[in-house]
Amino acid sequence: MLSISPTVVFALSVTLSYPLAKAGDSTYLSIFCRVYGVCLTLWALYNFIIYPNVFSPLRHLPTVDGNSWWSRQSLRLLVEPRGVPQSDCETPANTAIAGGRVENVPHQRHGLVRYRTILNEERLIVAAPEALAEVLTTKSYHFQKPQSIVTALKPIAGVGILLAEGDQHKQQRKTLLPAFAYRHIKDLYGLMWDISSHAVTTLSEVVATTSRVDKQPYTMDIMQWASKATLDIIFVGGMGQSVDSVRNEDSNYMNLRRIYKTVFSQSSQDLMLFVLRVWILPNWLMPYVPLKRNMVIQRESKTLRDICRQLIRQKKRDLESELADKREKDILTVALNYGGFTEDELVEQLLTFLVAGHETTATALTWAVYVLSKNPEMQAKVRDEVRTHLPSPSSPSKNPEELATVIDNNMPYLHAICLEVLRYFAPVPITFREAAVDTSINGAPIPAGTQLVICPRATNHDVALWGDDARVFNPDRYLSQPKRAQVDPLEENGHSESPNKNAGTRSNYATLTFLHGPRSCIGQSFSKAELAILLATLVGRFEFALVDESLRDETKFKLRGGATNRPAHGLHVKVALVEGW
C-alpha cells in the first residue's frame, strides 16, 4: 500500500462533496468542510500511524531514535539550516556509541538510515560508501532530483545541466565537458589570476586610504567581496566577458548581485511556499500562487533570463565578426560552436552556471578566510608559501601554463587549506534524490518515489571514514602520508592508486562536496582553481582577523537557510596590508 498525499485527500473531498451537496439542502461549502474534515482525520490516522508502522516497505531499515512527525527532530527540519538536523540525528538507545550523529545509527547492512519529516513522510539518508556508490555512480539515473526541488530551483538556476535528467543530462554533459577539461581550466589560470589581482589591488587602495584617514583597522564583510570577485571570474571564464563588479558599483551586471541577494535572502513566506509546493499544490500551479515572495521570484527570474539572452546574442555577434577567436573555450563559446542548443536552452545553461559557478565558491572563500582569521599560524604559513612562489598582484602576470604549474605543483599547503575548507565547510550541505523506478540500494529494495537524502555535511565529518579528528579542521591530513595504503573496496582494481589521494580515508565517497559519478559537479576543477587563486592573492597581500572574537566558536554562527551553507549575517573581518608583496 502507498502513502497518500494531502493533494489526493483534497481532490477526493471535492469530488465526494458535489453529489452530497446536490442531494441535500446544505450548501456545497458546508458539505465540503465536513467531508474534508472527515477525510483529513482518516488521512492523518493512516499516514501518521498506520502506514509508516504497518505498510511502509522501508519500516525495517534502521530509524533515527525517537523520530516521528511530532518529534523534536522533525521540528528541527523546519527551523534549522539544511543539513544540520540530518547530520545531527539522535542516536538509538541500542547503540553503544554516543554523540548524536548520523554515523552512530547502525546502518552496516545497507548503508541507509530512515527518518520522518514533519508530515511523517519517510526519508532515507544514504550514509555508507557502498550505498553512495550505487546512488551516485552505478545507478545514478535511477535517482532523480525531486520535482518539488526542480520547481523551486528552476526560476533562478534554470533547467540546465544541474536539473536536467536522463538522456537530456547525458547529452548536455557530453557537450559541455570540453569546456571543463583540465587542459582548458589550466588555460584559464591566467585570467583568474588577473581578475583576482585586480580585485585585490582595488581592495588595497581602499584599505590603505581608510586606515590612513580613520587611524583604525579597515573592516569589511568578506562574503560580499567574495560574491563580487567570483561573479567577475565566472563572467570571464564562463562567457568571455569582463564585468569588474568589484570596482564598478554601477556596472550593468551589478543588477545580478541585487537579484541574487533578493532571491537567496530568507522570507517569512518561504515556509508557506515550501508546504504548498511539497504537500498541497501540483508543481505546475506554483508560479501562479499570489504570494508576494513568489511574485518577486517570478519577476526576478524573467530579468535574469533577459540578461542571459543579451549575453548570448552579444557572443553570437562577436563570434560572427572577422576578428573573433574561434578557439575560445569559455562555456558559452563551446555551447554555441556545438550548435546543439537553441537560444532558450542556452539561457537555461547560463542561469545554471551563474548560480552554481559563483555563489558556491564565494561561500567556500568566505569560510577559508574565516578559518585563517582564527588560526594566524595557518594564515602566515599560506602567506609565506604564496610569496615564495607567486608574483605580486602588482607585477606582470606569468604565462598561464607556467602559473598553472606553479600553483598546482609548488603550493601544497595552499591546496591543503582549500581541500580541508571544502571538506569541513561543504558549501552545499545537503542534496536530495527520488527513486524514479523500483530499484535497490546495497541490497535493500527501494520502491519508486522513495525520497533520499545525500548529506555532504554528515559524510564529510564521518568518524568512521575520517578518523577521530573528522570534526576538527586539520589541513595537515592532506600533507602527511598515512601509515599504510588504505584499500578502497570500490576501486575497480581493488586498491587505491595513491595511498593519500583522499587524505588517508578508505573511500572516494568520504568526500561528497562535489558528489561523484555522472551527476558530479562538472565545474569542480574550475571551482577549485578559482578558490585557490582568490585565496592566494588575498592572503598574500592582507592579514585578516575576526571583528567578533566570539565567532572563533563556529557554533555561534547563524547559518542562512537555502542551498548554500553561508553565514546569515556575513563574515566581518579586520583587514591590514602586509608590506613586501
DAZI-V971801 format. One record per run of one state. SS is the DSSP state (hx for helix, st for strand, lp for the rest). FROM is the first residue (numbers start at 0). TO is the last residue. If there is no record, write none. Layout:
SS,FROM,TO  SS,FROM,TO
//
This chain:
lp,0,4  hx,5,22  lp,23,26  hx,27,54  lp,55,61  st,62,62  lp,63,70  hx,71,78  lp,79,82  hx,83,86  lp,87,100  hx,101,103  lp,104,110  st,111,115  lp,116,120  st,121,125  lp,126,127  hx,128,137  lp,138,138  hx,139,141  st,142,143  lp,144,145  hx,146,156  lp,157,164  hx,165,179  lp,180,180  hx,181,213  lp,214,216  st,217,220  hx,221,238  lp,239,252  hx,253,263  lp,264,268  hx,269,279  lp,280,281  hx,282,287  lp,288,290  hx,291,319  lp,320,329  hx,330,337  lp,338,341  hx,342,372  lp,373,374  hx,375,388  lp,389,398  hx,399,408  lp,409,410  hx,411,423  lp,424,429  st,430,434  lp,435,437  st,438,440  lp,441,442  st,443,445  lp,446,449  st,450,453  lp,454,454  hx,455,458  lp,459,461  hx,462,465  lp,466,473  hx,474,477  lp,478,506  hx,507,509  lp,510,515  hx,516,518  lp,519,522  hx,523,540  st,541,545  lp,546,547  hx,548,551  lp,552,552  hx,553,555  lp,556,557  st,558,558  lp,559,565  st,566,566  lp,567,570  st,571,576  lp,577,580
//
